[in-house]
């Protein structure tokens, strides 16, 4: 993991009506780092991921990408789209085959043989060989998750933001997803995972941050292991 | 007056004997309405997209105004363009009155609000994640726009067919702006109106049969398209 963050966000604020959902949040991500983001329902985890991926506008924040001079979100938006990939809790599949969905992540200028080779490699990587011509909308939750990760692999982002990547998955599908996430990490891609359940990701994560009343709190490893639930108010207050 | 069955037989004879005048009227109808739909669709779908995906002051007012235009009678559209295009009108110099171009302008005005309203509904019913997934996978806004359109294509196709069905059957605007000139601006609805006023029902019924067949075909196509768009159970 390098010392200089590839993404450094400061004083990120987002208000809904008069309530500050995110209140001057600072967050940074390093190459090859996996950060777990927890928080109660409605705490703002998804909103934070969507802002970082350029899909939702914050009220204010400064963003520095690859140790560059901090800029406003508006000025960084293009870079955020290019470098950061956001995966929905329930990944969206375009109308078409698995192969079509994977091909979507590739630049349109690529020649056909190269495109086919890259898609085949992604299919093999995500163990989707038996599904490559299946309509993507008919896939199960676990299969959709693997297609979305294979799509992410083809896109090759610097940072991957995942919203509840193992929610509603059975144990086998969850393990497969974790294996694929681990391979992203090994490639040096930074991961920011939003989840309710820190224990699922204990083998993967380097840092744990918790969103509480609009602010980010760093959770120490020991506290993480001893905490029965990320919503444990007492533990959080003492950490804060 | 001939009986209905005699008139219908005469109408069928006119249709299937390849009556040149009749088929010319049909061709003019399809040409004018086809061009109107082709011109109106891209900007209308763009407006529908903006109304669906962008939040800006006055958005709801625009939706209300568009909905109001859905119920404007064709003859009012015809009258408005007639005033604009007549010799003393502000656009009189263009000399478009009683031309197919004037008819196209009238039909674009009629088709536009239908395309916007139905396109807006179709895009609203589609999943916002299509746009977001497309953008986060690196698509530029234009590619993401086409992706969203592709995802909502069944609803958008329904909008297109509904708008085409509306304009090819309208008589008010075509009569006022085209002038019902034989071999030039006489289309199916204006020909039916003329032949009926002369008491020549055979050609009117023949053309009515064409419109009826067209309406049936469009509806069958619509059902087929909407059926394809239903999720598998």
Interface residues (C-beta under 8 A of the other chain):
Chain A: X53 X54 X55 X81 X82 X84 X85 X86 X87 X88 X90 X91 X92 X94 X95 X104 X105 X107 X108 X137 X138 X151 X155
Chain B: X127 X129 X130 X132 X133 X134 X135 X136 X137 X138 X139 X143 X147 X150 X151 X231 X232
